[in-house]
Amino acid sequence: MKFKIILTILLVNFYSCVLSDEIINENKIHKNLRCLVCQGQSISDSNSDFAITLKIVVKDLIEQGKTEDEIYNFLSEKYGDWILYKPKLNVVNFLLWFLPYFVLLLGGLIVFFIVRKNVKKT
Amino acid sequence: MLSNIGNSLLFLNVIISLLIIYYSYNCLKISNNLIFKKIYNLSLFQSTSILICFFTLISAFLISDFSLINVYQNSHSLKPVFYKISGTWGNHEGSLLLWVIILTIFSFLFLISNNKHPKDYRLYTLIIQNLLILGFLFFILFNSNPFGIVNPVPKEGLGLNPILQDPALAIHPPLLYVGFVGSSIYFSAAMASMISNYNDKPFAKSIKSWVLISWVFQTLGILVGSIWAYYELGWGGFWFWDPVENASLLPWFAMTALLHSLLVLEKRKALYFWTIILCLLTFTLSVTGTFLVRSGILNSVHTFANDPTRGIYILIFLSIMISASVYLLFTKYKPEKSHVSANSKETFVLINNWFMMFYLLTVLLGTLYPIFLDALLKSKISVGPPFYNSVIIPVVVVFLVFMAVGPQAKWIKNRFINLKQLLAILVGAIIINFAIIYFFKSYSVISNLIIISSLFLIISSLFDFLKKSETNLSRILSHLSFGFLIFFIGLNHNFSIEKDFNLKLGETKIIDNYKFVLKDLELYNQSNYKTIIGKLQVRNVITNEERILKPEIRIYENPQTLTYEASILTNFFKDHYLTMSNIDRSEYYNIKFQEKPLMIWIWISTIALSFGGFLSLFRNAKNN
């Protein structure tokens, strides 16, 4: 019974925030785009001409009804993958995205087996 | 003149190191447990002379002796005295000298403070530490000599990069160096422990204080760096997952893992080889970080003057270090009869280590992957904040829960944890979370989880504190402040407000609840720069709260640079952060305004976190 109550509270909790996730966030997109003429800054943090121009381009693309991913694809075709701070999941970047989780899984298994081996002994 | 003194002292240090190694080797052959008096003396002499060598360099900076290339390239006679001094370690060559100082002083302190431990172990540590010292001395002498001369002597220096002329950045490198160069001593001790078969509890005891010292300083060093980035770089953030920042974070993860596994080694005599690996890993990562930063293969905001030969030297040094430690590890490795039972404290320490290794590998991969990809496939990618956030944050949620539950477990026994209490805490956390949603409106699922799990950790740490039986104050404080740290970062990240617009003198602009007026622009002449100070009035239309912010645009002469100084007003509830920059061919100024809630608490939590380490250090010193 108690568990059901807690579960309901949790679900209500998450439901209230799922709704707000739908809106396309301009600043989030800016933060994912590297300012190509700066030293390690996103266009959100930069005032360079390049950043200003790119912000206008992003705004136009949003107004054309493009989704976040479509905007990233459009820009990476034009400027190369270097412009995206969050690398796309593709063959080349496969290891980058999966190795951390693989390590997490492997580490978990190692800990599990160390502990279980000793449970059997005792 | 100063150049000659400096060079002679460097040579002297090489000779002392060689002598220490020679005498230690001789001393090992004698079968009593006494260390030659002259080894102590030499070690003290070594620390003194390297300090004098450093003071020589400082005085060259103080009197602006431009016959030294290093001073010529990094200083200027008009620079304030404070920055002349900090300029000493604000460059590659000078900072390497700081490296050697810390290697040397730690070597001396370790020697004199561990007299309860056997002779062989101490001497082997000394020998290995001196081999490291030699490696860096050679690097300084043959590649990066701060005492190199320039002829003819220039009349004036080139000056220090203005963004480095800052009090936080003056103390940032020394703090960080005590942290990650300090880890060298337990690298040496771990090697010595394997060679002299001195292991388990006494070994853990001998290095515990050193691990704590380096951890505390590393934490503070990272904090000061972040504070600097926050107010100096003008983006309003404090952590950018920049490769150089990552380089300081990697040893921190390893140290944190080590700190926990040492507990097991000390109390339960288990995980000996794993602890050794962590000791070796910490210093290896420190050197790797230095390699990445100094060789210039990384693209980063931190610009160190680059030179490929440096990279090659450090790379050779690093490979020798790694192969020696791996070789030793393989020859000495014995499978151990560990006694880790489920649900005991040991299990949770293992879980801590498991997560630390995940963070470490993720950050390492994110830092190195672009380099390898570029070298192998010539394809350039960027790995930035959105990558780290999406990979790491979900895992942190689970980690925080373990961090709350773990300390309640007992050693050895697998007693079940009080489930009812945990559920009560969880409900409490969710209710507080509801209150936050109510006040700030809604936010994303993952932020929600972060807030709930950090509250879970905070509340259960507070429960532990209230229980009279619990005496481990340092642990409670550190875990509690880590909970608060994540909590405040979560809130800050989600509820920051950002406005970006253009304004000219006298103009008023209203955006949402804010009314901005650019009231005034004034030009001032300072000793080594000119500055334009804007006076911006910001009024919150709803609360009628009014504030005046004064951002600056600075024009430095030597070298000629423009910098933008953010104006920051801090209180306990929020920071107002504003930068102003000129727009070419226009009378308008670009204004970036941010309201960042609870910013100061992020710094306070981190200070409290490191203070937990201090407490543990004191307790450890008292017990021994």
Interface residues (C-beta under 8 A of the other chain):
Chain A: K2 I6 I9 L10 N13 F14 S16 C17 V18 L19 S20 D21 N27 K31 N32 R34 Q39 G40 Q41 S42 D45 N47 G80 D81 W82 I83 L84 Y85 K86 P87 V92 N93 L95 L96 W97 L99 P100 Y101 V103 L104 G107 G108 I110 V111 I114 V115 R116 N118 V119 T122
Chain B: W235 G236 G237 F240 D242 N299 S300 V301 T303 S338 H339 V340 S341 A342 T347 L350 I351 W354 F355 M357 F358 L361 T362 L365 G366 Y369 L373 L377 S379 K380 I381 S382 V383 G384 P385 P386 F387 S390 V391 V395 N414 L423 L426 V427 I430 N433 F434 I437 K441 S442 Y443 S444 V445 S447 N448 I452 E498 S581 I583 N590
